[in-house]
């Protein structure tokens, strides 16, 4: 996969990244502002279904709808990226209520370096139709063959990253779970 895929989709990838990061920070701040009782804070070590298939399935269910923004010119993608970043930020901060920063990093980072880019790439694909529409409104062509190819390459790359993240989450993350 060429890196031009990213430069050709600069608007969509920047938009996806900005929405996700902004909502992530908002989720962190919201979690700090609204202190839940300690009993209501999730314990990240209590998850029982640690198979690659279950993680991949869960992540595909969470990521695939982001692609539907392609049909709504990015509106659905905007909403889902915001919700996803918000929940991740809030959950990360809430996890720090019961766990050390070191434990949280060990449990999130190995698979998160694949899962978060997968979400961003899905968002990029979801914003592709908006990018095409804006180009057309500026006097450019409406849809080109490369737009369709880029969309499917972004979807494929996102799904590959989801699979990698699921395998890591199932096989490497448990090593760091406290006994």
DOTOR-825940 format. One record per residue: residue number from 1; residue in one letter; x, y, z of N, C-alpha, C in turn. Coordinates in nm, 3 decimals. Layout:
residues N
{NUM "A" {X Y Z} {X Y Z} {X Y Z}} ...
//
This chain:
residues 179
{1 "X" {0.086 -0.116 0.000} {0.000 0.000 0.000} {0.091 0.123 0.000}} {2 "X" {0.069 0.210 -0.091} {0.157 0.326 -0.102} {0.117 0.435 -0.003}} {3 "X" {0.216 0.513 0.038} {0.189 0.622 0.131} {0.112 0.735 0.065}} {4 "X" {0.108 0.735 -0.069} {0.029 0.835 -0.139} {-0.118 0.825 -0.103}} {5 "X" {-0.161 0.707 -0.061} {-0.299 0.689 -0.019} {-0.332 0.788 0.092}} {6 "X" {-0.236 0.812 0.179} {-0.257 0.907 0.287} {-0.252 1.050 0.237}} {7 "X" {-0.156 1.080 0.149} {-0.145 1.218 0.099} {-0.259 1.252 0.004}} {8 "X" {-0.309 1.155 -0.069} {-0.424 1.178 -0.159} {-0.552 1.204 -0.081}} {9 "X" {-0.555 1.164 0.042} {-0.675 1.177 0.125} {-0.650 1.268 0.245}} {10 "X" {-0.567 1.368 0.223} {-0.524 1.457 0.332} {-0.642 1.520 0.406}} {11 "X" {-0.742 1.570 0.332} {-0.858 1.633 0.395} {-0.931 1.534 0.486}} {12 "X" {-0.960 1.416 0.433} {-1.037 1.317 0.509} {-0.961 1.264 0.629}} {13 "X" {-0.833 1.240 0.612} {-0.756 1.185 0.724} {-0.734 1.291 0.832}} {14 "X" {-0.712 1.416 0.792} {-0.696 1.524 0.889} {-0.827 1.546 0.966}} {15 "X" {-0.937 1.543 0.894} {-1.069 1.560 0.957} {-1.095 1.447 1.057}} {16 "X" {-1.070 1.323 1.016} {-1.092 1.208 1.105} {-1.005 1.217 1.229}} {17 "X" {-0.879 1.248 1.210} {-0.786 1.257 1.321} {-0.825 1.370 1.416}} {18 "X" {-0.862 1.485 1.362} {-0.900 1.599 1.446} {-1.025 1.568 1.529}} {19 "X" {-1.123 1.506 1.468} {-1.247 1.472 1.540} {-1.218 1.370 1.649}} {20 "X" {-1.143 1.266 1.616} {-1.114 1.161 1.713} {-1.034 1.216 1.831}} {21 "X" {-0.928 1.291 1.802} {-0.843 1.343 1.910} {-0.917 1.445 1.996}} {22 "X" {-0.997 1.531 1.932} {-1.074 1.629 2.007} {-1.173 1.560 2.101}} {23 "X" {-1.243 1.461 2.050} {-1.341 1.391 2.133} {-1.272 1.307 2.241}} {24 "X" {-1.153 1.254 2.211} {-1.076 1.180 2.311} {-1.041 1.271 2.429}} {25 "X" {-0.989 1.389 2.398} {-0.955 1.485 2.503} {-1.080 1.526 2.580}} {26 "X" {-1.189 1.549 2.509} {-1.315 1.584 2.574} {-1.360 1.470 2.667}} {27 "X" {-1.346 1.346 2.623} {-1.382 1.230 2.706} {-1.296 1.223 2.831}} {28 "X" {-1.166 1.250 2.817} {-1.076 1.252 2.934} {-1.120 1.359 3.032}} {29 "X" {-1.145 1.479 2.981} {-1.186 1.591 3.067} {-1.322 1.565 3.132}} {30 "X" {-1.413 1.507 3.055} {-1.545 1.475 3.108} {-1.533 1.374 3.221}} {31 "X" {-1.447 1.275 3.204} {-1.427 1.173 3.306} {-1.370 1.234 3.434}} {32 "X" {-1.283 1.332 3.418} {-1.226 1.400 3.536} {-1.330 1.488 3.605}} {33 "X" {-1.415 1.550 3.526} {-1.516 1.641 3.581} {-1.628 1.567 3.651}} {34 "X" {-1.665 1.452 3.599} {-1.775 1.373 3.657} {-1.714 1.252 3.725}} {35 "X" {-1.695 1.264 3.852} {-1.636 1.153 3.926} {-1.742 1.050 3.959}} {36 "X" {-1.729 0.932 3.900} {-1.822 0.823 3.929} {-1.779 0.756 4.059}} {37 "X" {-1.874 0.698 4.131} {-1.835 0.621 4.250} {-1.740 0.508 4.208}} {38 "X" {-1.644 0.477 4.292} {-1.543 0.377 4.258} {-1.605 0.244 4.215}} {39 "X" {-1.719 0.208 4.270} {-1.784 0.082 4.234} {-1.839 0.086 4.091}} {40 "X" {-1.862 0.206 4.037} {-1.916 0.217 3.901} {-1.808 0.221 3.796}} {41 "X" {-1.682 0.236 3.837} {-1.571 0.245 3.743} {-1.535 0.105 3.697}} {42 "X" {-1.527 0.084 3.565} {-1.496 -0.050 3.516} {-1.354 -0.093 3.553}} {43 "X" {-1.340 -0.220 3.583} {-1.208 -0.275 3.607} {-1.165 -0.341 3.477}} {44 "X" {-1.060 -0.290 3.416} {-1.020 -0.341 3.284} {-0.965 -0.482 3.290}} {45 "X" {-0.943 -0.535 3.410} {-0.891 -0.671 3.420} {-1.001 -0.775 3.432}} {46 "X" {-1.126 -0.733 3.431} {-1.236 -0.826 3.452} {-1.293 -0.888 3.326}} {47 "X" {-1.236 -0.862 3.210} {-1.289 -0.912 3.084} {-1.251 -1.058 3.066}} {48 "X" {-1.348 -1.143 3.032} {-1.323 -1.287 3.027} {-1.301 -1.344 2.888}} {49 "X" {-1.364 -1.289 2.786} {-1.355 -1.346 2.652} {-1.233 -1.290 2.580}} {50 "X" {-1.121 -1.359 2.593} {-0.994 -1.308 2.542} {-0.949 -1.380 2.415}} {51 "X" {-1.042 -1.408 2.322} {-1.003 -1.473 2.197} {-0.986 -1.369 2.087}} {52 "X" {-0.898 -1.399 1.994} {-0.876 -1.307 1.882} {-1.006 -1.284 1.805}} {53 "X" {-1.082 -1.390 1.785} {-1.208 -1.377 1.710} {-1.304 -1.282 1.781}} {54 "X" {-1.313 -1.292 1.913} {-1.405 -1.204 1.985} {-1.360 -1.058 1.978}} {55 "X" {-1.230 -1.034 1.989} {-1.180 -0.897 1.979} {-1.198 -0.841 1.838}} {56 "X" {-1.168 -0.922 1.738} {-1.184 -0.878 1.598} {-1.331 -0.849 1.570}} {57 "X" {-1.418 -0.939 1.614} {-1.561 -0.918 1.592} {-1.609 -0.790 1.660}} {58 "X" {-1.571 -0.771 1.785} {-1.610 -0.651 1.859} {-1.559 -0.524 1.788}} {59 "X" {-1.433 -0.526 1.747} {-1.374 -0.409 1.683} {-1.435 -0.382 1.545}} {60 "X" {-1.469 -0.486 1.472} {-1.535 -0.467 1.341} {-1.676 -0.411 1.360}} {61 "X" {-1.745 -0.457 1.463} {-1.879 -0.404 1.492} {-1.870 -0.256 1.529}} {62 "X" {-1.765 -0.219 1.601} {-1.749 -0.080 1.642} {-1.698 0.009 1.528}} {63 "X" {-1.619 -0.046 1.438} {-1.554 0.034 1.333} {-1.633 0.039 1.203}} {64 "X" {-1.694 -0.071 1.164} {-1.763 -0.077 1.035} {-1.869 0.030 1.014}} {65 "X" {-1.950 0.061 1.115} {-2.051 0.166 1.092} {-1.992 0.303 1.059}} {66 "X" {-1.867 0.327 1.099} {-1.803 0.453 1.066} {-1.796 0.470 0.914}} {67 "X" {-1.784 0.360 0.844} {-1.777 0.364 0.697} {-1.907 0.411 0.634}} {68 "X" {-2.018 0.397 0.706} {-2.148 0.437 0.652} {-2.157 0.587 0.628}} {69 "X" {-2.065 0.660 0.685} {-2.060 0.803 0.659} {-2.040 0.833 0.512}} {70 "X" {-1.990 0.737 0.438} {-1.973 0.753 0.294} {-2.108 0.784 0.228}} {71 "X" {-2.214 0.723 0.280} {-2.348 0.743 0.225} {-2.407 0.877 0.269}} {72 "X" {-2.369 0.924 0.388} {-2.427 1.047 0.443} {-2.332 1.167 0.430}} {73 "X" {-2.237 1.159 0.339} {-2.138 1.265 0.318} {-2.066 1.301 0.449}} {74 "X" {-2.038 1.201 0.528} {-1.956 1.217 0.646} {-2.029 1.244 0.776}} {75 "X" {-2.159 1.268 0.773} {-2.231 1.301 0.897} {-2.228 1.186 0.997}} {76 "X" {-2.256 1.066 0.950} {-2.256 0.949 1.038} {-2.113 0.922 1.088}} {77 "X" {-2.015 0.941 1.002} {-1.876 0.922 1.040} {-1.837 1.021 1.148}} {78 "X" {-1.875 1.146 1.132} {-1.845 1.250 1.230} {-1.901 1.210 1.367}} {79 "X" {-2.026 1.170 1.369} {-2.092 1.131 1.494} {-2.021 1.011 1.558}} {80 "X" {-1.994 0.908 1.480} {-1.936 0.786 1.537} {-1.790 0.804 1.578}} {81 "X" {-1.713 0.882 1.502} {-1.576 0.910 1.544} {-1.576 0.987 1.676}} {82 "X" {-1.668 1.082 1.687} {-1.677 1.161 1.810} {-1.714 1.071 1.929}} {83 "X" {-1.813 0.988 1.912} {-1.856 0.898 2.020} {-1.744 0.801 2.056}} {84 "X" {-1.677 0.744 1.955} {-1.570 0.649 1.980} {-1.456 0.714 2.058}} {85 "X" {-1.411 0.832 2.015} {-1.304 0.902 2.086} {-1.346 0.942 2.226}} {86 "X" {-1.469 0.988 2.240} {-1.522 1.028 2.370} {-1.522 0.911 2.468}} {87 "X" {-1.574 0.797 2.424} {-1.578 0.679 2.511} {-1.438 0.628 2.544}} {88 "X" {-1.348 0.631 2.446} {-1.212 0.585 2.473} {-1.144 0.675 2.576}} {89 "X" {-1.158 0.806 2.560} {-1.099 0.899 2.657} {-1.157 0.880 2.795}} {90 "X" {-1.289 0.869 2.804} {-1.354 0.852 2.934} {-1.316 0.718 2.996}} {91 "X" {-1.314 0.612 2.917} {-1.280 0.479 2.968} {-1.134 0.472 3.013}} {92 "X" {-1.048 0.536 2.938} {-0.907 0.537 2.976} {-0.887 0.606 3.110}} {93 "X" {-0.949 0.721 3.126} {-0.937 0.794 3.252} {-1.004 0.718 3.367}} {94 "X" {-1.118 0.657 3.340} {-1.187 0.579 3.443} {-1.104 0.458 3.483}} {95 "X" {-1.034 0.399 3.387} {-0.949 0.283 3.417} {-0.836 0.320 3.511}} {96 "X" {-0.794 0.444 3.505} {-0.687 0.489 3.594} {-0.733 0.502 3.739}} {97 "X" {-0.865 0.496 3.760} {-0.918 0.499 3.897} {-0.882 0.370 3.971}} {98 "X" {-0.880 0.258 3.899} {-0.854 0.127 3.963} {-0.717 0.069 3.929}} {99 "X" {-0.647 0.129 3.835} {-0.525 0.068 3.783} {-0.415 0.173 3.770}} {100 "X" {-0.292 0.128 3.773} {-0.180 0.221 3.758} {-0.168 0.263 3.612}} {101 "X" {-0.104 0.377 3.591} {-0.080 0.425 3.454} {0.000 0.321 3.376}} {102 "X" {0.098 0.261 3.441} {0.181 0.159 3.378} {0.096 0.041 3.330}} {103 "X" {0.004 -0.007 3.415} {-0.083 -0.119 3.378} {-0.173 -0.082 3.260}} {104 "X" {-0.230 0.037 3.264} {-0.320 0.081 3.158} {-0.244 0.092 3.025}} {105 "X" {-0.124 0.149 3.030} {-0.043 0.161 2.908} {-0.010 0.023 2.852}} {106 "X" {0.031 -0.069 2.939} {0.064 -0.205 2.893} {-0.056 -0.276 2.830}} {107 "X" {-0.175 -0.245 2.879} {-0.294 -0.313 2.829} {-0.356 -0.245 2.706}} {108 "X" {-0.322 -0.121 2.682} {-0.381 -0.048 2.569} {-0.283 -0.032 2.453}} {109 "X" {-0.159 0.002 2.482} {-0.064 0.037 2.377} {-0.037 -0.072 2.273}} {110 "X" {-0.010 -0.197 2.314} {0.026 -0.296 2.211} {-0.078 -0.313 2.099}} {111 "X" {-0.205 -0.317 2.134} {-0.306 -0.331 2.029} {-0.359 -0.196 1.983}} {112 "X" {-0.351 -0.095 2.071} {-0.403 0.038 2.038} {-0.329 0.105 1.925}} {113 "X" {-0.199 0.072 1.909} {-0.124 0.133 1.799} {-0.172 0.083 1.663}} {114 "X" {-0.249 -0.023 1.662} {-0.311 -0.071 1.538} {-0.460 -0.036 1.533}} {115 "X" {-0.527 -0.045 1.648} {-0.672 -0.024 1.651} {-0.710 0.122 1.626}} {116 "X" {-0.640 0.215 1.687} {-0.674 0.357 1.668} {-0.650 0.401 1.523}} {117 "X" {-0.536 0.367 1.461} {-0.522 0.400 1.318} {-0.629 0.334 1.231}} {118 "X" {-0.674 0.214 1.269} {-0.782 0.148 1.194} {-0.910 0.233 1.200}} {119 "X" {-0.938 0.288 1.317} {-1.056 0.373 1.333} {-1.040 0.500 1.251}} {120 "X" {-0.921 0.559 1.252} {-0.894 0.681 1.175} {-0.907 0.652 1.026}} {121 "X" {-0.855 0.539 0.980} {-0.867 0.504 0.837} {-1.012 0.478 0.798}} {122 "X" {-1.089 0.416 0.887} {-1.232 0.396 0.859} {-1.301 0.532 0.848}} {123 "X" {-1.264 0.624 0.936} {-1.318 0.759 0.929} {-1.279 0.829 0.800}} {124 "X" {-1.156 0.808 0.758} {-1.108 0.866 0.632} {-1.192 0.815 0.516}} {125 "X" {-1.221 0.686 0.515} {-1.307 0.628 0.411} {-1.448 0.685 0.421}} {126 "X" {-1.497 0.701 0.542} {-1.631 0.755 0.562} {-1.645 0.899 0.515}} {127 "X" {-1.536 0.976 0.519} {-1.539 1.115 0.474} {-1.507 1.129 0.325}} {128 "X" {-1.478 1.019 0.259} {-1.436 1.025 0.118} {-1.542 1.089 0.029}} {129 "X" {-1.669 1.060 0.052} {-1.774 1.118 -0.033} {-1.786 1.269 -0.011}} {130 "X" {-1.763 1.314 0.111} {-1.763 1.458 0.137} {-1.647 1.525 0.064}} {131 "X" {-1.533 1.460 0.066} {-1.416 1.511 -0.006} {-1.445 1.523 -0.155}} {132 "X" {-1.509 1.422 -0.211} {-1.545 1.424 -0.354} {-1.645 1.535 -0.382}} {133 "X" {-1.746 1.548 -0.296} {-1.847 1.654 -0.313} {-1.784 1.793 -0.308}} {134 "X" {-1.695 1.816 -0.212} {-1.629 1.946 -0.201} {-1.543 1.975 -0.324}} {135 "X" {-1.474 1.874 -0.374} {-1.395 1.891 -0.496} {-1.484 1.930 -0.613}} {136 "X" {-1.599 1.866 -0.624} {-1.694 1.895 -0.732} {-1.749 2.038 -0.719}} {137 "X" {-1.782 2.079 -0.598} {-1.835 2.214 -0.576} {-1.731 2.322 -0.606}} {138 "X" {-1.604 2.285 -0.599} {-1.496 2.379 -0.632} {-1.462 2.376 -0.781}} {139 "X" {-1.542 2.304 -0.859} {-1.522 2.299 -1.004} {-1.445 2.179 -1.054}} {140 "X" {-1.412 2.087 -0.967} {-1.339 1.967 -1.008} {-1.433 1.857 -1.055}} {141 "X" {-1.375 1.743 -1.082} {-1.456 1.629 -1.126} {-1.534 1.573 -1.007}} {142 "X" {-1.648 1.512 -1.038} {-1.733 1.461 -0.930} {-1.673 1.338 -0.865}} {143 "X" {-1.660 1.232 -0.939} {-1.602 1.110 -0.883} {-1.508 1.051 -0.987}} {144 "X" {-1.395 1.011 -0.939} {-1.294 0.953 -1.026} {-1.269 0.809 -0.983}} {145 "X" {-1.211 0.737 -1.075} {-1.181 0.597 -1.046} {-1.092 0.584 -0.921}} {146 "X" {-0.999 0.677 -0.906} {-0.908 0.670 -0.790} {-0.983 0.691 -0.658}} {147 "X" {-1.094 0.766 -0.662} {-1.174 0.784 -0.540} {-1.230 0.651 -0.491}} {148 "X" {-1.282 0.575 -0.584} {-1.338 0.444 -0.550} {-1.226 0.350 -0.503}} {149 "X" {-1.114 0.352 -0.575} {-1.001 0.268 -0.536} {-0.949 0.307 -0.398}} {150 "X" {-0.938 0.437 -0.374} {-0.891 0.483 -0.243} {-0.985 0.438 -0.132}} {151 "X" {-1.117 0.451 -0.156} {-1.214 0.410 -0.056} {-1.192 0.263 -0.017}} {152 "X" {-1.182 0.176 -0.116} {-1.167 0.033 -0.086} {-1.030 0.001 -0.026}} {153 "X" {-0.927 0.075 -0.065} {-0.796 0.055 -0.003} {-0.799 0.096 0.144}} {154 "X" {-0.867 0.205 0.173} {-0.880 0.251 0.312} {-0.958 0.149 0.395}} {155 "X" {-1.065 0.097 0.340} {-1.145 -0.005 0.409} {-1.060 -0.129 0.435}} {156 "X" {-0.988 -0.173 0.333} {-0.903 -0.291 0.345} {-0.795 -0.270 0.451}} {157 "X" {-0.728 -0.155 0.445} {-0.623 -0.126 0.543} {-0.680 -0.121 0.685}} {158 "X" {-0.797 -0.062 0.699} {-0.862 -0.055 0.830} {-0.892 -0.195 0.883}} {159 "X" {-0.947 -0.280 0.799} {-0.981 -0.416 0.842} {-0.855 -0.497 0.875}} {160 "X" {-0.748 -0.480 0.799} {-0.623 -0.551 0.829} {-0.570 -0.508 0.965}} {161 "X" {-0.574 -0.376 0.992} {-0.528 -0.326 1.121} {-0.616 -0.377 1.236}} {162 "X" {-0.746 -0.389 1.212} {-0.838 -0.443 1.313} {-0.802 -0.589 1.344}} {163 "X" {-0.772 -0.665 1.242} {-0.734 -0.805 1.263} {-0.604 -0.815 1.342}} {164 "X" {-0.505 -0.734 1.304} {-0.378 -0.734 1.377} {-0.400 -0.695 1.523}} {165 "X" {-0.480 -0.591 1.545} {-0.508 -0.545 1.682} {-0.577 -0.655 1.763}} {166 "X" {-0.671 -0.725 1.701} {-0.743 -0.833 1.770} {-0.652 -0.948 1.809}} {167 "X" {-0.562 -0.984 1.720} {-0.467 -1.092 1.750} {-0.374 -1.051 1.864}} {168 "X" {-0.326 -0.928 1.859} {-0.238 -0.879 1.966} {-0.314 -0.869 2.098}} {169 "X" {-0.437 -0.818 2.092} {-0.516 -0.803 2.214} {-0.545 -0.938 2.280}} {170 "X" {-0.561 -1.040 2.198} {-0.591 -1.173 2.252} {-0.466 -1.248 2.297}} {171 "X" {-0.354 -1.226 2.230} {-0.236 -1.309 2.256} {-0.123 -1.239 2.331}} {172 "X" {-0.116 -1.107 2.324} {-0.009 -1.036 2.392} {-0.060 -0.963 2.516}} {173 "X" {-0.173 -0.894 2.503} {-0.229 -0.818 2.615} {-0.248 -0.905 2.741}} {174 "X" {-0.299 -1.028 2.731} {-0.317 -1.109 2.853} {-0.188 -1.134 2.932}} {175 "X" {-0.074 -1.127 2.864} {0.053 -1.144 2.935} {0.070 -1.036 3.041}} {176 "X" {0.012 -0.919 3.016} {0.027 -0.807 3.107} {-0.084 -0.797 3.211}} {177 "X" {-0.183 -0.887 3.204} {-0.289 -0.888 3.305} {-0.232 -0.933 3.438}} {178 "X" {-0.268 -0.864 3.547} {-0.219 -0.908 3.678} {-0.277 -1.043 3.716}} {179 "X" {-0.199 -1.121 3.778} {-0.243 -1.256 3.818} {-0.312 -1.252 3.951}} 
//
